[in-house]
Amino acid sequence: MVRLKSRYVLFEVLYPEGRTLTSENNVNNLFKREVLLRHHQVTPARVTVKTILQELRRVIQFNFGDYGSGKANSLLQIKYFSNRTSTGIIRCSREDYEIVVIALTLMNKIDELEGVLLNPIKVSGTIKRIEQYAVKRSARLLNVIQGQSEIDKFDYISYDENED
């Protein structure tokens, strides 16, 4: 029997529209903090694993047709999604993870929630590595938002010293 090899995709839901910046003083640090706070919000309770999966399948069908839909949907499932942190983990086939990543970037609504972005953060072969990375990334993001760490670039938050 052949083992099904899969990939795990860590993603986050971002909210680019929303409240406006409140202050222009101390632009450098405050601006970065405000941008992070504006984009990383709690996802409403009406957004569930089921609604995300339905929208993802719809986007794959619309953009890749029957062939892409049949190919990518064979092993597609959401293993984890947290409304509080707006992050989730998707399991998909090793051969078709590119289709899933592209479909995530093309999504702009979930259920009736419009104007959102789904940002694929990292792809890994094991769920354990994705979970470890998600914990490290969340800790970095929290440190930056709380002002305990200064950043020069936003990519510091997603930096991974153990590239897969």
Phi and psi in radians as a Rosetta constraint file:
Dihedral C 1 N 2 CA 2 C 2 CIRCULARHARMONIC -1.614 0.35
Dihedral N 2 CA 2 C 2 N 3 CIRCULARHARMONIC 2.340 0.35
Dihedral C 2 N 3 CA 3 C 3 CIRCULARHARMONIC -1.402 0.35
Dihedral N 3 CA 3 C 3 N 4 CIRCULARHARMONIC 2.395 0.35
Dihedral C 3 N 4 CA 4 C 4 CIRCULARHARMONIC -1.405 0.35
Dihedral N 4 CA 4 C 4 N 5 CIRCULARHARMONIC 2.085 0.35
Dihedral C 4 N 5 CA 5 C 5 CIRCULARHARMONIC -1.641 0.35
Dihedral N 5 CA 5 C 5 N 6 CIRCULARHARMONIC 2.364 0.35
Dihedral C 5 N 6 CA 6 C 6 CIRCULARHARMONIC -2.270 0.35
Dihedral N 6 CA 6 C 6 N 7 CIRCULARHARMONIC 2.923 0.35
Dihedral C 6 N 7 CA 7 C 7 CIRCULARHARMONIC -2.140 0.35
Dihedral N 7 CA 7 C 7 N 8 CIRCULARHARMONIC 2.641 0.35
Dihedral C 7 N 8 CA 8 C 8 CIRCULARHARMONIC -2.036 0.35
Dihedral N 8 CA 8 C 8 N 9 CIRCULARHARMONIC 2.278 0.35
Dihedral C 8 N 9 CA 9 C 9 CIRCULARHARMONIC -1.993 0.35
Dihedral N 9 CA 9 C 9 N 10 CIRCULARHARMONIC 2.098 0.35
Dihedral C 9 N 10 CA 10 C 10 CIRCULARHARMONIC -1.526 0.35
Dihedral N 10 CA 10 C 10 N 11 CIRCULARHARMONIC 2.260 0.35
Dihedral C 10 N 11 CA 11 C 11 CIRCULARHARMONIC -2.373 0.35
Dihedral N 11 CA 11 C 11 N 12 CIRCULARHARMONIC 2.821 0.35
Dihedral C 11 N 12 CA 12 C 12 CIRCULARHARMONIC -2.333 0.35
Dihedral N 12 CA 12 C 12 N 13 CIRCULARHARMONIC 2.646 0.35
Dihedral C 12 N 13 CA 13 C 13 CIRCULARHARMONIC -1.723 0.35
Dihedral N 13 CA 13 C 13 N 14 CIRCULARHARMONIC 2.156 0.35
Dihedral C 13 N 14 CA 14 C 14 CIRCULARHARMONIC -1.964 0.35
Dihedral N 14 CA 14 C 14 N 15 CIRCULARHARMONIC 2.610 0.35
Dihedral C 14 N 15 CA 15 C 15 CIRCULARHARMONIC -2.086 0.35
Dihedral N 15 CA 15 C 15 N 16 CIRCULARHARMONIC 1.569 0.35
Dihedral C 15 N 16 CA 16 C 16 CIRCULARHARMONIC -1.234 0.35
Dihedral N 16 CA 16 C 16 N 17 CIRCULARHARMONIC -0.480 0.35
Dihedral C 16 N 17 CA 17 C 17 CIRCULARHARMONIC -1.708 0.35
Dihedral N 17 CA 17 C 17 N 18 CIRCULARHARMONIC 2.683 0.35
Dihedral C 17 N 18 CA 18 C 18 CIRCULARHARMONIC 2.731 0.35
Dihedral N 18 CA 18 C 18 N 19 CIRCULARHARMONIC -2.512 0.35
Dihedral C 18 N 19 CA 19 C 19 CIRCULARHARMONIC -1.186 0.35
Dihedral N 19 CA 19 C 19 N 20 CIRCULARHARMONIC 2.716 0.35
Dihedral C 19 N 20 CA 20 C 20 CIRCULARHARMONIC -1.592 0.35
Dihedral N 20 CA 20 C 20 N 21 CIRCULARHARMONIC 2.854 0.35
Dihedral C 20 N 21 CA 21 C 21 CIRCULARHARMONIC -1.146 0.35
Dihedral N 21 CA 21 C 21 N 22 CIRCULARHARMONIC 2.376 0.35
Dihedral C 21 N 22 CA 22 C 22 CIRCULARHARMONIC -1.574 0.35
Dihedral N 22 CA 22 C 22 N 23 CIRCULARHARMONIC -0.541 0.35
Dihedral C 22 N 23 CA 23 C 23 CIRCULARHARMONIC -2.380 0.35
Dihedral N 23 CA 23 C 23 N 24 CIRCULARHARMONIC 2.569 0.35
Dihedral C 23 N 24 CA 24 C 24 CIRCULARHARMONIC -1.856 0.35
Dihedral N 24 CA 24 C 24 N 25 CIRCULARHARMONIC -0.027 0.35
Dihedral C 24 N 25 CA 25 C 25 CIRCULARHARMONIC -1.337 0.35
Dihedral N 25 CA 25 C 25 N 26 CIRCULARHARMONIC 2.611 0.35
Dihedral C 25 N 26 CA 26 C 26 CIRCULARHARMONIC 0.878 0.35
Dihedral N 26 CA 26 C 26 N 27 CIRCULARHARMONIC 0.947 0.35
Dihedral C 26 N 27 CA 27 C 27 CIRCULARHARMONIC -0.958 0.35
Dihedral N 27 CA 27 C 27 N 28 CIRCULARHARMONIC -0.740 0.35
Dihedral C 27 N 28 CA 28 C 28 CIRCULARHARMONIC -1.057 0.35
Dihedral N 28 CA 28 C 28 N 29 CIRCULARHARMONIC -1.054 0.35
Dihedral C 28 N 29 CA 29 C 29 CIRCULARHARMONIC -1.331 0.35
Dihedral N 29 CA 29 C 29 N 30 CIRCULARHARMONIC -0.738 0.35
Dihedral C 29 N 30 CA 30 C 30 CIRCULARHARMONIC -1.145 0.35
Dihedral N 30 CA 30 C 30 N 31 CIRCULARHARMONIC -0.687 0.35
Dihedral C 30 N 31 CA 31 C 31 CIRCULARHARMONIC -1.083 0.35
Dihedral N 31 CA 31 C 31 N 32 CIRCULARHARMONIC -0.803 0.35
Dihedral C 31 N 32 CA 32 C 32 CIRCULARHARMONIC -1.092 0.35
Dihedral N 32 CA 32 C 32 N 33 CIRCULARHARMONIC -0.749 0.35
Dihedral C 32 N 33 CA 33 C 33 CIRCULARHARMONIC -1.122 0.35
Dihedral N 33 CA 33 C 33 N 34 CIRCULARHARMONIC -0.785 0.35
Dihedral C 33 N 34 CA 34 C 34 CIRCULARHARMONIC -1.099 0.35
Dihedral N 34 CA 34 C 34 N 35 CIRCULARHARMONIC -0.700 0.35
Dihedral C 34 N 35 CA 35 C 35 CIRCULARHARMONIC -1.103 0.35
Dihedral N 35 CA 35 C 35 N 36 CIRCULARHARMONIC -0.795 0.35
Dihedral C 35 N 36 CA 36 C 36 CIRCULARHARMONIC -1.102 0.35
Dihedral N 36 CA 36 C 36 N 37 CIRCULARHARMONIC -0.739 0.35
Dihedral C 36 N 37 CA 37 C 37 CIRCULARHARMONIC -1.167 0.35
Dihedral N 37 CA 37 C 37 N 38 CIRCULARHARMONIC -0.656 0.35
Dihedral C 37 N 38 CA 38 C 38 CIRCULARHARMONIC -1.172 0.35
Dihedral N 38 CA 38 C 38 N 39 CIRCULARHARMONIC -0.723 0.35
Dihedral C 38 N 39 CA 39 C 39 CIRCULARHARMONIC -1.403 0.35
Dihedral N 39 CA 39 C 39 N 40 CIRCULARHARMONIC -0.515 0.35
Dihedral C 39 N 40 CA 40 C 40 CIRCULARHARMONIC -1.795 0.35
Dihedral N 40 CA 40 C 40 N 41 CIRCULARHARMONIC 1.590 0.35
Dihedral C 40 N 41 CA 41 C 41 CIRCULARHARMONIC -2.025 0.35
Dihedral N 41 CA 41 C 41 N 42 CIRCULARHARMONIC 2.910 0.35
Dihedral C 41 N 42 CA 42 C 42 CIRCULARHARMONIC -1.284 0.35
Dihedral N 42 CA 42 C 42 N 43 CIRCULARHARMONIC 2.343 0.35
Dihedral C 42 N 43 CA 43 C 43 CIRCULARHARMONIC -1.391 0.35
Dihedral N 43 CA 43 C 43 N 44 CIRCULARHARMONIC 2.376 0.35
Dihedral C 43 N 44 CA 44 C 44 CIRCULARHARMONIC -1.031 0.35
Dihedral N 44 CA 44 C 44 N 45 CIRCULARHARMONIC 2.701 0.35
Dihedral C 44 N 45 CA 45 C 45 CIRCULARHARMONIC -1.146 0.35
Dihedral N 45 CA 45 C 45 N 46 CIRCULARHARMONIC -0.402 0.35
Dihedral C 45 N 46 CA 46 C 46 CIRCULARHARMONIC -1.231 0.35
Dihedral N 46 CA 46 C 46 N 47 CIRCULARHARMONIC -0.268 0.35
Dihedral C 46 N 47 CA 47 C 47 CIRCULARHARMONIC -1.511 0.35
Dihedral N 47 CA 47 C 47 N 48 CIRCULARHARMONIC 2.004 0.35
Dihedral C 47 N 48 CA 48 C 48 CIRCULARHARMONIC -2.150 0.35
Dihedral N 48 CA 48 C 48 N 49 CIRCULARHARMONIC 3.072 0.35
Dihedral C 48 N 49 CA 49 C 49 CIRCULARHARMONIC -1.012 0.35
Dihedral N 49 CA 49 C 49 N 50 CIRCULARHARMONIC -0.720 0.35
Dihedral C 49 N 50 CA 50 C 50 CIRCULARHARMONIC -1.113 0.35
Dihedral N 50 CA 50 C 50 N 51 CIRCULARHARMONIC -0.779 0.35
Dihedral C 50 N 51 CA 51 C 51 CIRCULARHARMONIC -1.192 0.35
Dihedral N 51 CA 51 C 51 N 52 CIRCULARHARMONIC -0.649 0.35
Dihedral C 51 N 52 CA 52 C 52 CIRCULARHARMONIC -1.145 0.35
Dihedral N 52 CA 52 C 52 N 53 CIRCULARHARMONIC -0.775 0.35
Dihedral C 52 N 53 CA 53 C 53 CIRCULARHARMONIC -1.132 0.35
Dihedral N 53 CA 53 C 53 N 54 CIRCULARHARMONIC -0.715 0.35
Dihedral C 53 N 54 CA 54 C 54 CIRCULARHARMONIC -1.079 0.35
Dihedral N 54 CA 54 C 54 N 55 CIRCULARHARMONIC -0.777 0.35
Dihedral C 54 N 55 CA 55 C 55 CIRCULARHARMONIC -1.177 0.35
Dihedral N 55 CA 55 C 55 N 56 CIRCULARHARMONIC -0.682 0.35
Dihedral C 55 N 56 CA 56 C 56 CIRCULARHARMONIC -1.096 0.35
Dihedral N 56 CA 56 C 56 N 57 CIRCULARHARMONIC -0.761 0.35
Dihedral C 56 N 57 CA 57 C 57 CIRCULARHARMONIC -1.135 0.35
Dihedral N 57 CA 57 C 57 N 58 CIRCULARHARMONIC -0.654 0.35
Dihedral C 57 N 58 CA 58 C 58 CIRCULARHARMONIC -1.123 0.35
Dihedral N 58 CA 58 C 58 N 59 CIRCULARHARMONIC -0.749 0.35
Dihedral C 58 N 59 CA 59 C 59 CIRCULARHARMONIC -1.156 0.35
Dihedral N 59 CA 59 C 59 N 60 CIRCULARHARMONIC -0.709 0.35
Dihedral C 59 N 60 CA 60 C 60 CIRCULARHARMONIC -1.096 0.35
Dihedral N 60 CA 60 C 60 N 61 CIRCULARHARMONIC -0.777 0.35
Dihedral C 60 N 61 CA 61 C 61 CIRCULARHARMONIC -1.082 0.35
Dihedral N 61 CA 61 C 61 N 62 CIRCULARHARMONIC -0.779 0.35
Dihedral C 61 N 62 CA 62 C 62 CIRCULARHARMONIC -1.158 0.35
Dihedral N 62 CA 62 C 62 N 63 CIRCULARHARMONIC -0.733 0.35
Dihedral C 62 N 63 CA 63 C 63 CIRCULARHARMONIC -1.595 0.35
Dihedral N 63 CA 63 C 63 N 64 CIRCULARHARMONIC -0.470 0.35
Dihedral C 63 N 64 CA 64 C 64 CIRCULARHARMONIC -2.046 0.35
Dihedral N 64 CA 64 C 64 N 65 CIRCULARHARMONIC -0.047 0.35
Dihedral C 64 N 65 CA 65 C 65 CIRCULARHARMONIC 1.296 0.35
Dihedral N 65 CA 65 C 65 N 66 CIRCULARHARMONIC -2.920 0.35
Dihedral C 65 N 66 CA 66 C 66 CIRCULARHARMONIC -1.144 0.35
Dihedral N 66 CA 66 C 66 N 67 CIRCULARHARMONIC -0.688 0.35
Dihedral C 66 N 67 CA 67 C 67 CIRCULARHARMONIC -1.109 0.35
Dihedral N 67 CA 67 C 67 N 68 CIRCULARHARMONIC -0.880 0.35
Dihedral C 67 N 68 CA 68 C 68 CIRCULARHARMONIC -1.121 0.35
Dihedral N 68 CA 68 C 68 N 69 CIRCULARHARMONIC -0.673 0.35
Dihedral C 68 N 69 CA 69 C 69 CIRCULARHARMONIC -1.143 0.35
Dihedral N 69 CA 69 C 69 N 70 CIRCULARHARMONIC -0.810 0.35
Dihedral C 69 N 70 CA 70 C 70 CIRCULARHARMONIC -1.132 0.35
Dihedral N 70 CA 70 C 70 N 71 CIRCULARHARMONIC -0.658 0.35
Dihedral C 70 N 71 CA 71 C 71 CIRCULARHARMONIC -1.229 0.35
Dihedral N 71 CA 71 C 71 N 72 CIRCULARHARMONIC -0.818 0.35
Dihedral C 71 N 72 CA 72 C 72 CIRCULARHARMONIC -1.399 0.35
Dihedral N 72 CA 72 C 72 N 73 CIRCULARHARMONIC -0.527 0.35
Dihedral C 72 N 73 CA 73 C 73 CIRCULARHARMONIC -1.382 0.35
Dihedral N 73 CA 73 C 73 N 74 CIRCULARHARMONIC -0.101 0.35
Dihedral C 73 N 74 CA 74 C 74 CIRCULARHARMONIC -1.106 0.35
Dihedral N 74 CA 74 C 74 N 75 CIRCULARHARMONIC -0.671 0.35
Dihedral C 74 N 75 CA 75 C 75 CIRCULARHARMONIC -2.124 0.35
Dihedral N 75 CA 75 C 75 N 76 CIRCULARHARMONIC 0.182 0.35
Dihedral C 75 N 76 CA 76 C 76 CIRCULARHARMONIC -1.275 0.35
Dihedral N 76 CA 76 C 76 N 77 CIRCULARHARMONIC 2.146 0.35
Dihedral C 76 N 77 CA 77 C 77 CIRCULARHARMONIC -2.726 0.35
Dihedral N 77 CA 77 C 77 N 78 CIRCULARHARMONIC 2.641 0.35
Dihedral C 77 N 78 CA 78 C 78 CIRCULARHARMONIC -1.689 0.35
Dihedral N 78 CA 78 C 78 N 79 CIRCULARHARMONIC 2.067 0.35
Dihedral C 78 N 79 CA 79 C 79 CIRCULARHARMONIC -1.467 0.35
Dihedral N 79 CA 79 C 79 N 80 CIRCULARHARMONIC -0.515 0.35
Dihedral C 79 N 80 CA 80 C 80 CIRCULARHARMONIC -2.729 0.35
Dihedral N 80 CA 80 C 80 N 81 CIRCULARHARMONIC 2.422 0.35
Dihedral C 80 N 81 CA 81 C 81 CIRCULARHARMONIC -2.615 0.35
Dihedral N 81 CA 81 C 81 N 82 CIRCULARHARMONIC 2.288 0.35
Dihedral C 81 N 82 CA 82 C 82 CIRCULARHARMONIC -2.023 0.35
Dihedral N 82 CA 82 C 82 N 83 CIRCULARHARMONIC 2.119 0.35
Dihedral C 82 N 83 CA 83 C 83 CIRCULARHARMONIC -1.193 0.35
Dihedral N 83 CA 83 C 83 N 84 CIRCULARHARMONIC -0.556 0.35
Dihedral C 83 N 84 CA 84 C 84 CIRCULARHARMONIC -1.165 0.35
Dihedral N 84 CA 84 C 84 N 85 CIRCULARHARMONIC -0.759 0.35
Dihedral C 84 N 85 CA 85 C 85 CIRCULARHARMONIC -1.719 0.35
Dihedral N 85 CA 85 C 85 N 86 CIRCULARHARMONIC -0.130 0.35
Dihedral C 85 N 86 CA 86 C 86 CIRCULARHARMONIC 0.996 0.35
Dihedral N 86 CA 86 C 86 N 87 CIRCULARHARMONIC 0.622 0.35
Dihedral C 86 N 87 CA 87 C 87 CIRCULARHARMONIC -2.154 0.35
Dihedral N 87 CA 87 C 87 N 88 CIRCULARHARMONIC 2.705 0.35
Dihedral C 87 N 88 CA 88 C 88 CIRCULARHARMONIC -2.683 0.35
Dihedral N 88 CA 88 C 88 N 89 CIRCULARHARMONIC 2.934 0.35
Dihedral C 88 N 89 CA 89 C 89 CIRCULARHARMONIC -2.226 0.35
Dihedral N 89 CA 89 C 89 N 90 CIRCULARHARMONIC 2.251 0.35
Dihedral C 89 N 90 CA 90 C 90 CIRCULARHARMONIC -1.963 0.35
Dihedral N 90 CA 90 C 90 N 91 CIRCULARHARMONIC 2.378 0.35
Dihedral C 90 N 91 CA 91 C 91 CIRCULARHARMONIC -1.799 0.35
Dihedral N 91 CA 91 C 91 N 92 CIRCULARHARMONIC 2.320 0.35
Dihedral C 91 N 92 CA 92 C 92 CIRCULARHARMONIC -2.563 0.35
Dihedral N 92 CA 92 C 92 N 93 CIRCULARHARMONIC 3.016 0.35
Dihedral C 92 N 93 CA 93 C 93 CIRCULARHARMONIC -1.197 0.35
Dihedral N 93 CA 93 C 93 N 94 CIRCULARHARMONIC 2.556 0.35
Dihedral C 93 N 94 CA 94 C 94 CIRCULARHARMONIC -1.085 0.35
Dihedral N 94 CA 94 C 94 N 95 CIRCULARHARMONIC -0.622 0.35
Dihedral C 94 N 95 CA 95 C 95 CIRCULARHARMONIC -1.325 0.35
Dihedral N 95 CA 95 C 95 N 96 CIRCULARHARMONIC -0.388 0.35
Dihedral C 95 N 96 CA 96 C 96 CIRCULARHARMONIC -2.008 0.35
Dihedral N 96 CA 96 C 96 N 97 CIRCULARHARMONIC 0.252 0.35
Dihedral C 96 N 97 CA 97 C 97 CIRCULARHARMONIC -1.158 0.35
Dihedral N 97 CA 97 C 97 N 98 CIRCULARHARMONIC -0.468 0.35
Dihedral C 97 N 98 CA 98 C 98 CIRCULARHARMONIC -1.123 0.35
Dihedral N 98 CA 98 C 98 N 99 CIRCULARHARMONIC -0.676 0.35
Dihedral C 98 N 99 CA 99 C 99 CIRCULARHARMONIC -1.087 0.35
Dihedral N 99 CA 99 C 99 N 100 CIRCULARHARMONIC -0.745 0.35
Dihedral C 99 N 100 CA 100 C 100 CIRCULARHARMONIC -1.152 0.35
Dihedral N 100 CA 100 C 100 N 101 CIRCULARHARMONIC -0.751 0.35
Dihedral C 100 N 101 CA 101 C 101 CIRCULARHARMONIC -1.111 0.35
Dihedral N 101 CA 101 C 101 N 102 CIRCULARHARMONIC -0.752 0.35
Dihedral C 101 N 102 CA 102 C 102 CIRCULARHARMONIC -1.122 0.35
Dihedral N 102 CA 102 C 102 N 103 CIRCULARHARMONIC -0.744 0.35
Dihedral C 102 N 103 CA 103 C 103 CIRCULARHARMONIC -1.105 0.35
Dihedral N 103 CA 103 C 103 N 104 CIRCULARHARMONIC -0.652 0.35
Dihedral C 103 N 104 CA 104 C 104 CIRCULARHARMONIC -1.068 0.35
Dihedral N 104 CA 104 C 104 N 105 CIRCULARHARMONIC -0.734 0.35
Dihedral C 104 N 105 CA 105 C 105 CIRCULARHARMONIC -1.229 0.35
Dihedral N 105 CA 105 C 105 N 106 CIRCULARHARMONIC -0.426 0.35
Dihedral C 105 N 106 CA 106 C 106 CIRCULARHARMONIC -1.477 0.35
Dihedral N 106 CA 106 C 106 N 107 CIRCULARHARMONIC -0.229 0.35
Dihedral C 106 N 107 CA 107 C 107 CIRCULARHARMONIC -1.268 0.35
Dihedral N 107 CA 107 C 107 N 108 CIRCULARHARMONIC 2.355 0.35
Dihedral C 107 N 108 CA 108 C 108 CIRCULARHARMONIC -2.284 0.35
Dihedral N 108 CA 108 C 108 N 109 CIRCULARHARMONIC 0.095 0.35
Dihedral C 108 N 109 CA 109 C 109 CIRCULARHARMONIC -2.665 0.35
Dihedral N 109 CA 109 C 109 N 110 CIRCULARHARMONIC 2.680 0.35
Dihedral C 109 N 110 CA 110 C 110 CIRCULARHARMONIC -2.340 0.35
Dihedral N 110 CA 110 C 110 N 111 CIRCULARHARMONIC 2.094 0.35
Dihedral C 110 N 111 CA 111 C 111 CIRCULARHARMONIC 1.026 0.35
Dihedral N 111 CA 111 C 111 N 112 CIRCULARHARMONIC -2.086 0.35
Dihedral C 111 N 112 CA 112 C 112 CIRCULARHARMONIC -1.799 0.35
Dihedral N 112 CA 112 C 112 N 113 CIRCULARHARMONIC 0.123 0.35
Dihedral C 112 N 113 CA 113 C 113 CIRCULARHARMONIC -1.527 0.35
Dihedral N 113 CA 113 C 113 N 114 CIRCULARHARMONIC 1.844 0.35
Dihedral C 113 N 114 CA 114 C 114 CIRCULARHARMONIC -1.801 0.35
Dihedral N 114 CA 114 C 114 N 115 CIRCULARHARMONIC 2.846 0.35
Dihedral C 114 N 115 CA 115 C 115 CIRCULARHARMONIC 1.371 0.35
Dihedral N 115 CA 115 C 115 N 116 CIRCULARHARMONIC 0.505 0.35
Dihedral C 115 N 116 CA 116 C 116 CIRCULARHARMONIC -1.908 0.35
Dihedral N 116 CA 116 C 116 N 117 CIRCULARHARMONIC 2.771 0.35
Dihedral C 116 N 117 CA 117 C 117 CIRCULARHARMONIC -2.101 0.35
Dihedral N 117 CA 117 C 117 N 118 CIRCULARHARMONIC 2.403 0.35
Dihedral C 117 N 118 CA 118 C 118 CIRCULARHARMONIC -1.855 0.35
Dihedral N 118 CA 118 C 118 N 119 CIRCULARHARMONIC 2.017 0.35
Dihedral C 118 N 119 CA 119 C 119 CIRCULARHARMONIC -1.810 0.35
Dihedral N 119 CA 119 C 119 N 120 CIRCULARHARMONIC 1.900 0.35
Dihedral C 119 N 120 CA 120 C 120 CIRCULARHARMONIC -1.258 0.35
Dihedral N 120 CA 120 C 120 N 121 CIRCULARHARMONIC 2.171 0.35
Dihedral C 120 N 121 CA 121 C 121 CIRCULARHARMONIC -1.686 0.35
Dihedral N 121 CA 121 C 121 N 122 CIRCULARHARMONIC -0.838 0.35
Dihedral C 121 N 122 CA 122 C 122 CIRCULARHARMONIC -2.654 0.35
Dihedral N 122 CA 122 C 122 N 123 CIRCULARHARMONIC 2.592 0.35
Dihedral C 122 N 123 CA 123 C 123 CIRCULARHARMONIC -2.102 0.35
Dihedral N 123 CA 123 C 123 N 124 CIRCULARHARMONIC 2.334 0.35
Dihedral C 123 N 124 CA 124 C 124 CIRCULARHARMONIC -2.500 0.35
Dihedral N 124 CA 124 C 124 N 125 CIRCULARHARMONIC 2.861 0.35
Dihedral C 124 N 125 CA 125 C 125 CIRCULARHARMONIC -1.514 0.35
Dihedral N 125 CA 125 C 125 N 126 CIRCULARHARMONIC -0.288 0.35
Dihedral C 125 N 126 CA 126 C 126 CIRCULARHARMONIC -2.250 0.35
Dihedral N 126 CA 126 C 126 N 127 CIRCULARHARMONIC 2.554 0.35
Dihedral C 126 N 127 CA 127 C 127 CIRCULARHARMONIC -1.237 0.35
Dihedral N 127 CA 127 C 127 N 128 CIRCULARHARMONIC -0.499 0.35
Dihedral C 127 N 128 CA 128 C 128 CIRCULARHARMONIC -1.083 0.35
Dihedral N 128 CA 128 C 128 N 129 CIRCULARHARMONIC -0.782 0.35
Dihedral C 128 N 129 CA 129 C 129 CIRCULARHARMONIC -1.154 0.35
Dihedral N 129 CA 129 C 129 N 130 CIRCULARHARMONIC -0.659 0.35
Dihedral C 129 N 130 CA 130 C 130 CIRCULARHARMONIC -1.139 0.35
Dihedral N 130 CA 130 C 130 N 131 CIRCULARHARMONIC -0.741 0.35
Dihedral C 130 N 131 CA 131 C 131 CIRCULARHARMONIC -1.111 0.35
Dihedral N 131 CA 131 C 131 N 132 CIRCULARHARMONIC -0.758 0.35
Dihedral C 131 N 132 CA 132 C 132 CIRCULARHARMONIC -1.069 0.35
Dihedral N 132 CA 132 C 132 N 133 CIRCULARHARMONIC -0.751 0.35
Dihedral C 132 N 133 CA 133 C 133 CIRCULARHARMONIC -1.136 0.35
Dihedral N 133 CA 133 C 133 N 134 CIRCULARHARMONIC -0.713 0.35
Dihedral C 133 N 134 CA 134 C 134 CIRCULARHARMONIC -1.092 0.35
Dihedral N 134 CA 134 C 134 N 135 CIRCULARHARMONIC -0.680 0.35
Dihedral C 134 N 135 CA 135 C 135 CIRCULARHARMONIC -1.151 0.35
Dihedral N 135 CA 135 C 135 N 136 CIRCULARHARMONIC -0.793 0.35
Dihedral C 135 N 136 CA 136 C 136 CIRCULARHARMONIC -1.077 0.35
Dihedral N 136 CA 136 C 136 N 137 CIRCULARHARMONIC -0.760 0.35
Dihedral C 136 N 137 CA 137 C 137 CIRCULARHARMONIC -1.155 0.35
Dihedral N 137 CA 137 C 137 N 138 CIRCULARHARMONIC -0.707 0.35
Dihedral C 137 N 138 CA 138 C 138 CIRCULARHARMONIC -1.128 0.35
Dihedral N 138 CA 138 C 138 N 139 CIRCULARHARMONIC -0.670 0.35
Dihedral C 138 N 139 CA 139 C 139 CIRCULARHARMONIC -1.135 0.35
Dihedral N 139 CA 139 C 139 N 140 CIRCULARHARMONIC -0.736 0.35
Dihedral C 139 N 140 CA 140 C 140 CIRCULARHARMONIC -1.092 0.35
Dihedral N 140 CA 140 C 140 N 141 CIRCULARHARMONIC -0.775 0.35
Dihedral C 140 N 141 CA 141 C 141 CIRCULARHARMONIC -1.094 0.35
Dihedral N 141 CA 141 C 141 N 142 CIRCULARHARMONIC -0.744 0.35
Dihedral C 141 N 142 CA 142 C 142 CIRCULARHARMONIC -1.121 0.35
Dihedral N 142 CA 142 C 142 N 143 CIRCULARHARMONIC -0.714 0.35
Dihedral C 142 N 143 CA 143 C 143 CIRCULARHARMONIC -1.079 0.35
Dihedral N 143 CA 143 C 143 N 144 CIRCULARHARMONIC -0.710 0.35
Dihedral C 143 N 144 CA 144 C 144 CIRCULARHARMONIC -1.190 0.35
Dihedral N 144 CA 144 C 144 N 145 CIRCULARHARMONIC -0.760 0.35
Dihedral C 144 N 145 CA 145 C 145 CIRCULARHARMONIC -1.151 0.35
Dihedral N 145 CA 145 C 145 N 146 CIRCULARHARMONIC -0.667 0.35
Dihedral C 145 N 146 CA 146 C 146 CIRCULARHARMONIC -1.365 0.35
Dihedral N 146 CA 146 C 146 N 147 CIRCULARHARMONIC -0.121 0.35
Dihedral C 146 N 147 CA 147 C 147 CIRCULARHARMONIC 1.461 0.35
Dihedral N 147 CA 147 C 147 N 148 CIRCULARHARMONIC 0.207 0.35
Dihedral C 147 N 148 CA 148 C 148 CIRCULARHARMONIC -1.443 0.35
Dihedral N 148 CA 148 C 148 N 149 CIRCULARHARMONIC -0.245 0.35
Dihedral C 148 N 149 CA 149 C 149 CIRCULARHARMONIC -2.405 0.35
Dihedral N 149 CA 149 C 149 N 150 CIRCULARHARMONIC 2.403 0.35
Dihedral C 149 N 150 CA 150 C 150 CIRCULARHARMONIC -1.742 0.35
Dihedral N 150 CA 150 C 150 N 151 CIRCULARHARMONIC 2.517 0.35
Dihedral C 150 N 151 CA 151 C 151 CIRCULARHARMONIC -2.183 0.35
Dihedral N 151 CA 151 C 151 N 152 CIRCULARHARMONIC 2.558 0.35
Dihedral C 151 N 152 CA 152 C 152 CIRCULARHARMONIC -1.700 0.35
Dihedral N 152 CA 152 C 152 N 153 CIRCULARHARMONIC -0.540 0.35
Dihedral C 152 N 153 CA 153 C 153 CIRCULARHARMONIC -2.324 0.35
Dihedral N 153 CA 153 C 153 N 154 CIRCULARHARMONIC 2.594 0.35
Dihedral C 153 N 154 CA 154 C 154 CIRCULARHARMONIC -1.222 0.35
Dihedral N 154 CA 154 C 154 N 155 CIRCULARHARMONIC -0.400 0.35
Dihedral C 154 N 155 CA 155 C 155 CIRCULARHARMONIC -1.255 0.35
Dihedral N 155 CA 155 C 155 N 156 CIRCULARHARMONIC -0.145 0.35
Dihedral C 155 N 156 CA 156 C 156 CIRCULARHARMONIC -1.050 0.35
Dihedral N 156 CA 156 C 156 N 157 CIRCULARHARMONIC -0.624 0.35
Dihedral C 156 N 157 CA 157 C 157 CIRCULARHARMONIC -1.090 0.35
Dihedral N 157 CA 157 C 157 N 158 CIRCULARHARMONIC -0.666 0.35
Dihedral C 157 N 158 CA 158 C 158 CIRCULARHARMONIC -1.725 0.35
Dihedral N 158 CA 158 C 158 N 159 CIRCULARHARMONIC 0.167 0.35
Dihedral C 158 N 159 CA 159 C 159 CIRCULARHARMONIC -1.131 0.35
Dihedral N 159 CA 159 C 159 N 160 CIRCULARHARMONIC 2.371 0.35
Dihedral C 159 N 160 CA 160 C 160 CIRCULARHARMONIC -2.223 0.35
Dihedral N 160 CA 160 C 160 N 161 CIRCULARHARMONIC 2.007 0.35
Dihedral C 160 N 161 CA 161 C 161 CIRCULARHARMONIC -1.315 0.35
Dihedral N 161 CA 161 C 161 N 162 CIRCULARHARMONIC -0.294 0.35
Dihedral C 161 N 162 CA 162 C 162 CIRCULARHARMONIC -1.929 0.35
Dihedral N 162 CA 162 C 162 N 163 CIRCULARHARMONIC 1.210 0.35
Dihedral C 162 N 163 CA 163 C 163 CIRCULARHARMONIC -1.069 0.35
Dihedral N 163 CA 163 C 163 N 164 CIRCULARHARMONIC 2.357 0.35
